[in-house]
């Protein structure tokens, strides 16, 4: 380890746990920055996805595209010991697990703040974000997400509000936040139509007046202009297994954003795989793995661009881990240690859609046949009782437990955990991110670069 540190000291002037990278004066900085956040994606999520994507005909578990670019990890620590205006009172001296808003603020602004905060300090004062700084340096900017575009993570790059729940106020920033009478964000793609087309304010009309092309269907992406607002759902996009042709994939949105943002001055783009987190909150391993697949296809698109251009940095990480996922689980007296992703590979629709189907047909036949699962005797008895009085929440919970049991998946919580998250870096400047860093390292380093641009 000492030799490793000495080696990297020569390159990055520091080694270990730091708040900001010391950039060598003669180092060429990237023209374009793409920050990709897998919401809720902990190390176990990546391991489970690696097994999910493995080719069974090859020996061992095949590596993922991102594996060769692993450079370190980020701590997801948050404000400790005080409430700092958040919804929860934190006992003095306890460890506060971060939410998406506070973590995204660490990435966008380089500060630690209270849970729920959108790019504001503990005292509610505004912070300068990476996206805003990029715009002030005449770069183009973009935000892409599978949630509503005014959800916590994308919001922390464009808005400044006391609570992530202020959805209408956050949406207003997409119109009102400007620099030199130009919009602060040039391209934004995701969900959130209901927050932009409101009775109290028609942001869609206002965006169009500012030369934005507002689109609602994936087929409109290819013909859209350079300044585009894609609102493909009322709130978040449907889960990846339930998306229709009108709903773009995350990779389609990423490619469309890059195409429009590419210019001589460079660009900053944040891409979020939002619903990895949502599925993990539900302890839904099937939904989580398919959302991971959607995110990783977007990663492939970004890496392809970076390798072609040669002047782009792609950073890939997570805001926190969700669910306390365990890859492998011992069930009752079963002594086998294993994880089986095969049932998940066979899924044709989301667990929610299977639930609706079971409620309609009063049968598990399609669900069990498509996932190639057989019920245990105890599950058969439970189904007989459940079938007499079907309830949506209870059916969903029953199906979820069957999938988790069949895949040997364990979960410890429906919330977030405080584990470190992986950090991947590809392209120009990637070597500066090696090691273990606080999550604020992303924001402080990128802002330092941009201030010197």
Order of alpha helices (4+ residues) and beta strands (2+ residues): alpha-beta-alpha-beta-alpha-alpha-beta-alpha-alpha-beta-beta-beta-alpha-alpha-beta-beta-alpha-beta-alpha-alpha-beta-beta-beta-alpha-alpha-alpha-alpha-alpha-beta-beta-beta-beta-alpha
